[in-house]
Amino acid sequence: MTHVLSMLVENHQGVLSRIAGLFSGRGYNLETITAGVTIDPQITRITLVCKGDDNVIDQIKKQLNKLIDVIKVTDLGLVPSLHRELALIKVRAKPNQRGEVFQVADVFRARVLDVGIDSMILEVTGSADKVDNFIAVLQPYSIREVARSGLISMERGRKQATPAPQQRKGASQKLNEDFKIPVA
């Protein structure tokens, strides 16, 4: 079973390496990992997609919570959440095929980012299934290259963007009060 874990971590050098090392060292399968700084530059949000039964996922969460730089781990499969992926796809497109490619892009609400002499680059955002389906429909146009972001996810509803300083284990600096903004 696939699980999506969202983490808030201290934005320190080597945190991502320690998390990846935890997975490789214990033989856990990590499907995708996406990381980016939050509204607070001291905190990074990491989205992990991993496979395993409930016991394996519980063990992964326990191991992640032991890491000093980890502030919070949330299993987004247990709460209402949104999941999106971004993909850039380069297809071979002769001038007489470009109209068709534009129509396919329109159906999937994709954007054409670049048109070259014999190729086009398209951007699509949505669920992993939507991205997979878009790529499948583009197959007849001879796909040259695909770059996918991996899943980014966020819990729905009104939640505090970052934990208050006293809730942050391992926090070396106080969180600026301006960053405690509720997420819509």
N, C-alpha and C positions, 0 to 999 in steps of 0.2 A: 504494500500500500504506500502511496506517495504522501508525504507530509511536507507542509510549508512551515518553517520556523522563522520568526522575526526576532531579531536581537538588537538591543541597544548596547553599544560597547564604548569604552573610553577610546578616543581617537589618538592612539599611541602607535608608534612604530612597532611593527611585529605582531600586532593583535591578529590580523588576518592570517598570518603564517601559523600562529599557535592554534587557531581554530582549524585550519586545513590539516595541520599536523595531528590534531586530536582525531580527525576522521581517518586519516591514512594509518595512523598508529594502531587503531583498534579495528581496522578493516570495515568501517562503515562506508556505505556507498553515498557519495555526494553527487547529486545530479547537476545542480547549478548553485552558484554563489554570486550574489550581487551585493555591492557595498557602496555607500555614499554618505557623505557628511549630512547631518540634520541641520535644523535651524540654529542649533548650538554647535559651533565649530569644534567643541571639545568632545562631541558625541557622534558616532557613526551608526547608521542603521544597516544591518546586514540581513539579507533574506537568503535562507538556505532551503533548498529543495532536496529532500533525501527520501530514500525508500527503506522500508522495514516494517515489521509488525509493531504492535503497541509496546511490547517489552523493549525492543531495540530503540524505539523513539524515546521512551522514558529514560533509558540509559544514556542516550545522547544528550537529552536535556539536563540530566544530572551532571554529566561530565562538563558540559558547557557552563553551567552555573558555578562550577568549581574554579573556573578561570578567573583570576583577579580582575581583569579588565572588563568582564561581562557585567553589565548593569541589570539587564532583564532579558529573559527568553520567553517568547509567547508562541504557543502552537496555534497557528491561524486556522487549523482544521477544526478547532474546538470553539471558535467564535466567528460571528459574521464578519467577513472580510472581502476585500477587493484584490484581484490578482491581474496583473498586466505584464505583457512582454513586448519588446520592440525588436523589429527585424529590418535589416537593410538587405535588399535582394537585387543583384545585378543580373539582368537578362540580356541575351542577344536579341536585338530588335532591329530588323531592317526597316527602312523608311516606310515600306508598304504594310508593316505589321504594327507600327506605333499606335495607330488608332485603336486597334484591338487591345493592346496592352493598357492604354488609357482607360478603356471601358472596363476591363477586368479590375484595374485599380479603383475605379469609381464604385464598383459593386462592393468591394471590400473596405471602402472608405480609406484607401491607401493614398499616399501622396507620391507623385513623381518628383524626385529630387534632382535628377540629372538626366539629360539626354545627350548622348554622344553620337558619333558617326554610325556605329553599329551596335550600341548598347544603351540601356536605360537602367537607372538605379531607382528603386521604389522603397518607400518606408511604410510599414504597417505596424499598428499598435493594437493590442487586444489580448484575448485569452490565448493560451498556447495552442488550443484547437483551431482558433481563427488563423493564427500564423501558419500552422501546418496545412490548413486547407488552402490558404492563399498560395503557399509554395507549390502545392499539388496542382493547382489550376495554372500556375506559371510554367510548369514543366515543358509543355509543348514549345515554349519560346527559348528553350535551351538556357537554363540557369547557369551562369558563370561563377557566381560567388554568393554566399549567404553569411551574414553576420547577425547573430542573435544575442540579445542582452542578458538573457536569463530572466527569471521571474522577479518582479518587484511586487510587494504586497503590503497592505495596510489594513488594520482592523477598522471596521465601520463604527460609526457613532461618535459621541463626544467623549474623548479621552484626553488626558494631559499629554502633550507632545513629548515631554521628557520627565523623568522622575524628579521629585524635589531632592535637593542635596542630601538630606538625611536618609533618603531611600537608596542612594547610590553607594553600593559597596565599592571600595577601592578608589573612590573619587579623591583626587589629589587637590582639586581646586573647587571653590564654591561655584555653583551654577548661578549665572546672572539672572535676576528675577524677571528681566524682560523676556527670557526665553520660555517661561512657563505659560505657553499659549495653548488654549484648547484647540483640538483638531476638529473640524466640522465633518 
